[in-house]
Amino acid sequence: MRTAIAAVLLPACLLASAALAGKADDTVSIAFAKELEHVDPYFNTAREGILLGNAAWDGLLYRNPETGEYVGNLATEWGWVDATTLDLTLREGVKFHNGEDFDADDVVYTLNYAVDPASGIKNKVSVNWIKTVEKLDKYKVRIHTNGPFPAAFEYLAGPVVIHPDEYYKAVGPEGVATRPIGTGPYKFESVEPGKHFVLKRNEDYFAAAKPKAKVETIDIRTIPDINTQMAELFNGTIDLVWQVPSDQADKMAGRGGFQVVNAPTMRVGYLTMDAAGRTGAENPMTDVRVRQAVYHAINRNGIVDALMKGTTEVVDSACSPSQFGCASDVTTYAYDPAKAKELLAEAGYPNGFEIDFYAYRDRPLAEAMIGMLAEVGIKANLNYLQYAALREKRIKDGAPITFQTWGSNSIADVSAITSEFFRLGGEDDARDEVLAETLKKADSSIDPEERETLYKEALSLIADKAYWVPLWNYSTNYIMGEDVSFTPTPDELVRFYEIGWK
């Protein structure tokens, strides 16, 4: 393997032990690597947006990360009336950050707005199972689903957050982008879109499921460059950063003065290929033999061993192993460059071809895969875009081959990943109607065994036709100052309100 992650380059003046300035004024400073397009959880699908959403807003339910149990949050009682009707009793006495009282009107307005196609939300997977929501009384609502949806509680405890109806009607998503209002343990003090977010502890938080925040201030800046992040850690201007490449994490651990923790996540990396031919009839990816050749060309274990390490593991299925319904016993394709060349020749490309390769993160990994493709004759030209720009391109025009990752909104159910990308939506590169129908049935079955059988059928079809090259289930490296107290969880939710000081 010839590709390597760049070494950390730090000014000499920063090679001292880390400062602990944050503890003095009870401020934890955090770096985001990705520029967040919008803070409203319904208008972004980025991990950074999920973290802000979890800090400043609340869901109707909450899933205990240690036990997996659903407990009441903005709702106190919940239950199915029938297979497509869910009633919830709401918590009384809760106030939004602007003083507005929380009640059924907020739930009805938020969810009906989110499911309305005219609203143009980005995080459609969070609510596309909901048909309508109605008010039964001031503190009781009824959710009508589009069909049986057994994963409903997972979503109500995750990405489905509630906005204040009066405020949202007045300012819309444009106003929320700079002055967000929720009920969560933190409230926004200031927002510089995409660049800087300052959160202050909500002293009046009701703390039914989430605890009150331990630290008064969370100061978040977008710092895309990993070397700059490491320099600021040394300088004491950042207290916490994650998704740190393994070589950087090893260097920091070796220097001392920091906590370096590797933890598993639900995030999956994969290559998706334009099997449906959205980018043009001449696209080689429409041929299953070419897609299989790409699979054989990628040394997934080699990349994990050399560049990722930690608890990262190669996966063979289009899902995260920790999710319900994720069948791993599907067709896989061993690293075999000779077989890849043979398949390309059979498909009419004995000398390979040239193609555009898109990515938005982990550039060294993308470059390593591009080098492997070159060894079998595929010249892949890297197009490195911001996440939001790449997602919009894929929805509008498609892309020949793309290196993607997906954290499933931390939803431990296959519907949050496989169904998101293979049910004929904007980012479905297969457009396989049989596959989409199988997933539709799996998503709506109330029989767990039937769901597992149907998901296995769908995942096997994806593997047989090589619609994706599943790569790995990410682990992530967290680096923290010595005095920071934080324990990562496998759902990759950095719960800001759990961060404290030693």
C-alpha positions in Angstrom: 0.0 0.0 0.0 1.5 3.3 -1.1 -1.0 5.8 0.4 -0.3 7.0 3.9 -1.9 9.6 6.1 0.0 12.8 6.4 2.0 13.2 9.6 1.1 15.9 12.1 3.1 19.0 11.6 3.1 21.3 14.7 4.9 24.6 15.3 7.7 24.3 17.8 5.9 26.7 20.2 3.0 24.2 20.5 5.0 21.2 21.6 4.4 21.9 25.2 1.9 20.1 27.4 -1.7 21.0 26.8 -3.2 24.0 28.6 -6.4 23.5 30.6 -8.0 26.9 30.1 -11.5 25.4 29.6 -11.9 24.2 33.1 -11.2 27.7 34.6 -14.3 29.2 33.0 -16.3 25.9 32.8 -16.1 25.9 28.9 -15.5 22.8 26.9 -14.1 23.7 23.4 -14.9 21.2 20.7 -13.8 21.0 17.0 -16.1 19.9 14.2 -14.3 18.7 11.1 -17.4 19.1 8.8 -19.1 22.4 7.9 -22.7 22.0 9.1 -25.2 23.3 6.5 -28.1 24.0 8.9 -28.7 23.5 12.7 -32.3 22.4 12.3 -32.1 18.6 12.7 -34.7 18.2 9.9 -32.5 20.2 7.5 -29.3 18.3 7.8 -28.2 14.6 7.9 -24.7 15.2 9.2 -23.4 13.7 12.4 -22.6 17.1 13.7 -26.2 18.1 13.2 -27.4 15.1 15.2 -25.1 16.1 18.1 -26.4 19.7 18.2 -30.0 18.4 17.9 -29.5 16.0 20.8 -28.1 18.9 22.9 -30.6 21.6 22.2 -33.8 19.8 21.3 -35.7 16.8 22.8 -37.6 13.9 21.4 -40.8 12.4 22.7 -39.0 9.3 23.9 -35.4 8.6 25.0 -33.4 5.4 24.6 -31.1 4.7 27.5 -27.7 4.1 25.9 -26.7 1.5 28.5 -29.9 -0.6 28.7 -31.5 0.1 25.3 -34.8 0.8 27.2 -37.2 3.4 25.9 -38.2 5.9 28.6 -40.4 9.0 28.5 -38.9 12.4 27.6 -41.4 14.9 26.2 -44.0 12.1 26.4 -44.9 10.3 29.6 -47.0 7.5 28.1 -47.2 5.9 24.7 -48.8 2.9 23.1 -50.3 1.5 19.9 -54.0 1.8 19.4 -53.7 -0.4 16.3 -50.9 -1.3 13.8 -50.9 2.2 12.3 -52.1 4.4 15.2 -49.9 5.5 18.1 -51.1 7.6 21.0 -48.8 9.6 23.3 -49.5 11.6 26.4 -47.2 14.6 26.7 -45.3 16.0 29.7 -46.8 19.1 31.3 -44.8 22.0 32.6 -42.0 22.0 30.0 -40.9 25.2 28.4 -38.9 26.0 25.3 -35.8 28.1 25.6 -37.8 31.3 24.7 -40.3 30.7 27.4 -43.0 29.2 25.1 -45.0 26.4 26.8 -44.7 22.9 25.3 -48.0 21.2 24.4 -49.7 19.2 21.7 -49.8 22.1 19.3 -45.9 21.9 19.1 -45.9 18.2 18.3 -48.7 18.4 15.7 -47.2 21.4 14.0 -43.6 20.1 13.9 -44.4 16.6 12.6 -47.0 17.7 10.1 -44.6 20.3 8.8 -41.8 17.8 8.5 -43.9 15.2 6.5 -45.2 17.9 4.1 -43.2 17.6 0.9 -43.5 21.3 0.5 -41.3 21.9 3.5 -38.2 20.5 1.7 -36.6 18.9 4.7 -33.3 17.0 4.2 -33.6 14.4 6.9 -36.6 12.6 5.4 -35.8 9.2 6.8 -36.6 10.5 10.3 -40.3 11.1 9.5 -41.2 9.3 6.2 -43.0 6.7 8.2 -45.5 9.2 9.6 -48.7 10.0 7.6 -50.3 12.7 9.8 -50.4 13.8 13.4 -53.6 15.0 15.2 -54.2 16.7 18.5 -56.5 14.8 20.9 -56.3 17.4 23.7 -53.8 19.8 25.1 -51.4 17.1 26.2 -52.3 14.2 24.0 -51.5 13.5 20.3 -52.1 10.7 17.9 -49.6 9.7 15.2 -51.0 7.9 12.1 -48.3 6.0 10.2 -48.1 5.1 6.6 -48.3 1.5 7.5 -47.1 -0.7 10.4 -43.7 0.6 11.4 -42.2 -1.4 14.3 -39.1 0.9 14.5 -41.2 3.9 15.4 -40.0 4.1 19.0 -36.4 4.2 17.8 -37.1 7.2 15.7 -39.2 9.0 18.4 -36.2 8.5 20.7 -33.7 9.7 18.1 -33.9 12.1 15.2 -37.6 13.2 15.7 -37.3 16.4 17.7 -40.0 19.0 18.5 -40.0 22.7 17.7 -42.0 25.5 19.3 -44.9 26.0 16.9 -45.5 29.7 17.4 -41.8 30.6 17.0 -41.3 28.3 14.0 -44.3 29.7 12.2 -42.9 33.2 12.7 -39.3 32.6 11.6 -39.3 29.4 9.6 -36.2 27.3 8.9 -34.3 30.4 7.8 -34.8 32.0 11.3 -34.0 28.7 13.1 -30.7 28.6 11.1 -29.3 31.5 13.2 -31.6 31.6 16.3 -32.6 28.0 17.1 -35.0 27.3 20.0 -35.6 23.9 21.6 -36.3 22.4 25.0 -33.0 20.6 25.5 -30.3 20.7 28.2 -28.4 23.3 26.2 -29.6 26.4 24.4 -27.9 28.3 21.7 -26.2 31.5 22.7 -24.8 32.3 19.3 -24.7 30.7 15.8 -22.3 31.6 13.0 -23.7 29.2 10.4 -21.3 26.5 9.4 -18.4 27.9 11.5 -19.1 28.6 15.2 -21.7 27.5 17.7 -21.9 28.5 21.4 -24.2 26.5 23.7 -25.2 27.6 27.2 -26.6 25.3 29.9 -30.3 25.4 30.2 -30.7 26.0 33.9 -34.5 25.3 33.7 -34.2 22.0 31.9 -36.8 19.5 33.0 -34.4 16.5 32.9 -36.9 13.7 32.7 -34.6 11.4 30.8 -31.5 13.4 29.8 -29.7 14.8 32.8 -29.0 18.5 33.3 -25.8 19.6 31.6 -22.6 19.3 33.7 -20.6 22.1 31.9 -21.9 25.6 31.6 -20.6 26.3 28.1 -19.9 24.2 25.0 -17.9 26.2 22.4 -17.8 24.5 18.9 -15.7 25.7 16.0 -15.4 24.2 12.5 -11.8 23.2 11.9 -11.6 21.0 8.8 -7.8 20.5 8.8 -6.7 17.7 11.2 -3.2 19.3 11.7 -4.8 22.5 12.9 -7.0 20.5 15.2 -4.0 18.8 16.7 -2.1 22.1 17.1 -5.0 23.6 18.9 -5.2 20.6 21.2 -1.6 21.2 22.1 -2.3 24.9 22.6 -5.2 24.2 24.9 -7.7 26.0 22.8 -9.6 22.7 22.1 -10.6 20.2 24.8 -12.2 17.5 22.7 -12.1 16.2 19.1 -13.0 12.9 17.5 -12.8 11.1 14.2 -9.0 11.5 14.5 -7.0 9.3 12.1 -5.1 6.5 13.8 -1.6 7.8 13.1 -2.5 11.1 14.6 -4.1 9.5 17.6 -1.0 7.3 18.1 1.3 10.4 18.1 -0.9 12.2 20.6 -1.0 9.1 22.9 2.8 8.8 22.7 3.3 12.4 23.8 1.3 12.2 26.9 -0.9 15.0 28.4 -4.0 13.8 26.7 -6.6 11.1 26.8 -6.9 9.0 23.6 -9.8 6.7 23.4 -10.8 4.4 20.5 -14.5 3.4 20.5 -16.7 1.4 18.1 -19.5 3.2 16.3 -22.6 2.4 14.1 -21.1 4.2 11.1 -20.5 2.2 8.0 -18.2 3.1 5.1 -19.1 1.9 1.6 -18.7 2.5 -2.1 -21.9 3.0 -4.0 -22.0 2.6 -7.8 -24.4 3.9 -10.4 -25.9 0.6 -11.3 -29.1 2.3 -12.6 -27.1 4.4 -15.2 -28.3 7.7 -13.9 -25.0 9.3 -15.1 -25.3 8.1 -18.7 -25.7 5.0 -20.7 -21.9 4.7 -21.2 -21.4 4.4 -17.5 -19.5 1.0 -16.9 -21.1 0.6 -13.5 -24.3 -0.6 -15.1 -22.6 -3.9 -15.7 -22.7 -6.2 -12.6 -19.3 -7.7 -13.7 -17.7 -4.2 -13.4 -19.2 -3.7 -10.0 -17.9 -7.1 -8.9 -14.5 -6.2 -10.3 -14.4 -3.0 -8.2 -15.3 -5.1 -5.1 -12.4 -7.5 -5.9 -10.0 -4.6 -6.4 -10.4 -3.1 -2.9 -8.2 -4.6 -0.2 -10.5 -3.7 2.7 -8.5 -5.6 5.3 -5.3 -4.0 4.2 -6.7 -0.5 4.5 -8.2 -1.2 8.0 -4.9 -2.8 9.2 -2.7 0.0 7.8 -4.7 3.1 8.1 -7.6 2.7 10.6 -6.8 0.2 13.3 -8.6 0.3 16.6 -11.9 -1.6 16.8 -12.7 -0.9 13.1 -13.8 -4.1 11.3 -14.5 -5.0 7.7 -18.2 -5.6 7.0 -19.8 -7.6 4.1 -23.4 -6.4 4.3 -25.0 -3.1 3.6 -25.7 -2.3 7.3 -24.0 -2.0 10.7 -23.6 -5.3 12.6 -25.2 -3.7 15.7 -28.5 -3.1 13.9 -31.5 -5.3 14.1 -31.9 -7.2 10.9 -28.3 -6.9 9.7 -27.5 -10.3 8.2 -23.8 -10.9 7.6 -23.9 -14.2 5.8 -24.2 -12.8 2.3 -22.1 -13.1 -0.8 -18.8 -11.4 -0.5 -15.8 -10.8 -2.8 -12.3 -11.4 -1.7 -9.5 -9.1 -2.5 -8.3 -10.5 -5.9 -6.9 -8.1 -8.5 -6.5 -10.9 -11.0 -10.2 -11.8 -10.7 -11.0 -8.1 -11.1 -9.1 -7.8 -14.3 -10.7 -11.0 -15.6 -14.2 -9.6 -14.9 -13.3 -6.3 -16.6 -12.2 -8.1 -19.7 -15.4 -10.1 -19.7 -17.4 -6.9 -19.5 -15.5 -5.4 -22.5 -12.9 -3.4 -20.7 -9.6 -5.4 -21.1 -7.7 -2.2 -20.8 -9.8 -0.7 -18.0 -11.5 2.7 -18.2 -11.5 6.2 -16.7 -14.2 7.3 -14.3 -15.0 10.0 -11.7 -14.7 9.0 -8.1 -16.5 11.2 -5.5 -15.8 11.5 -1.7 -16.4 14.0 1.1 -14.2 12.6 4.0 -11.3 10.4 4.8 -9.3 11.5 1.8 -6.3 9.2 2.6 -8.8 6.2 2.5 -10.3 7.4 -0.8 -6.8 7.8 -2.3 -5.8 4.3 -1.1 -8.8 2.9 -2.9 -8.2 4.9 -6.0 -4.6 3.4 -6.1 -6.0 -0.1 -5.8 -8.5 0.6 -8.7 -5.6 1.8 -10.8 -3.8 -1.5 -10.3 -6.6 -3.3 -12.1 -6.9 -0.7 -14.9 -9.6 1.7 -13.6 -8.3 5.3 -13.6 -10.5 7.0 -11.0 -10.4 10.8 -10.8 -11.0 12.1 -7.3 -13.7 14.7 -6.9 -13.5 15.8 -3.2 -16.6 17.8 -2.2 -18.3 19.1 0.9 -20.8 16.6 2.2 -23.9 18.7 1.5 -22.7 19.4 -2.1 -22.0 15.8 -2.7 -25.4 14.7 -1.4 -27.2 17.2 -3.5 -25.3 16.1 -6.6 -26.2 12.5 -6.0 -29.8 13.3 -5.6 -30.0 15.5 -8.6 -27.6 13.9 -11.1 -26.1 10.8 -9.5 -22.4 9.9 -9.5 -20.5 7.0 -11.1 -18.8 5.8 -8.0 -18.9 7.4 -4.5 -17.1 6.7 -1.2 -19.7 7.4 1.4 -20.3 6.8 5.1 -23.6 6.6 7.1 -24.2 6.6 10.8 -27.9 5.8 10.6 -28.9 8.7 12.9 -27.7 6.3 15.6 -30.8 4.1 14.9 -30.2 0.5 15.7 -32.4 -0.9 13.0 -31.6 -1.8 9.4 -34.4 0.4 8.1 -32.2 3.4 9.0 -29.6 2.5 6.5 -30.5 -0.2 3.9 -34.0 1.1 3.4 -32.7 4.7 3.3 -30.6 3.9 0.2 -32.5 1.2 -1.6 -36.2 2.2 -1.6 -36.0 4.3 -4.8 -35.1 7.6 -3.1 -32.8 10.3 -4.4 -29.7 8.5 -3.3 -30.7 5.0 -4.5 -28.1 4.1 -7.2 -29.6 0.7 -7.8 -33.3 1.6 -8.5 -34.2 -2.1 -8.1 -37.9 -2.3 -7.7 -37.9 -5.9 -6.4 -35.4 -4.9 -3.8 -37.3 -1.8 -2.9 -40.5 -3.8 -2.4 -38.8 -6.4 -0.2 -37.5 -3.6 2.0 -40.9 -2.0 2.1 -42.4 -5.2 3.4 -39.6 -5.6 5.9 -40.0 -2.1 7.2 -43.7 -2.5 7.8 -43.9 -6.1 9.2 -44.8 -6.3 12.9 -43.3 -9.8 13.1 -39.6 -9.7 14.1 -38.8 -13.0 12.5 -40.4 -12.0 9.2 -38.5 -8.7 9.3 -35.2 -10.5 9.7 -36.1 -12.9 6.9 -37.0 -10.1 4.5 -33.9 -8.0 5.4 -31.7 -11.1 4.8 -33.3 -11.4 1.4 -32.8 -7.8 0.6 -29.2 -7.7 1.8 -28.4 -10.9 -0.1 -29.7 -9.3 -3.3 -27.6 -6.2 -2.7 -24.5 -8.4 -2.3 -25.3 -10.7 -5.2 -25.6 -7.7 -7.6 -22.8 -5.8 -6.0 -24.8 -2.6 -5.7 -22.5 -1.5 -2.9 -19.0 -2.4 -1.8 -19.5 -2.5 2.0 -16.1 -1.5 3.5 -15.9 -1.3 7.3 -17.8 -0.5 10.5 -15.9 2.5 11.8 -14.4 3.0 15.1 -13.4 6.5 16.1 -10.6 8.0 18.0 -11.5 10.6 20.6 -8.7 12.9 22.0 -9.5 14.9 25.2 -7.6 17.1 27.6 -6.5 15.4 30.8 -9.2 17.0 32.9 -12.1 16.2 30.6 -14.5 13.5 31.8 -16.4 11.8 28.9 -17.2 8.2 28.0 -17.9 7.5 24.4 -20.9 5.2 23.5 -21.2 2.9 20.4 -24.0 5.0 18.9 -21.4 7.7 18.2 -23.5 10.3 20.0 -21.3 12.8 21.8 -23.8 13.8 24.4 -22.6 17.2 25.3 -24.6 17.2 28.6 -22.6 14.2 29.8 -19.2 15.9 29.4 -17.7 17.1 32.7 -14.5 17.7 34.4 -12.4 15.3 36.5 
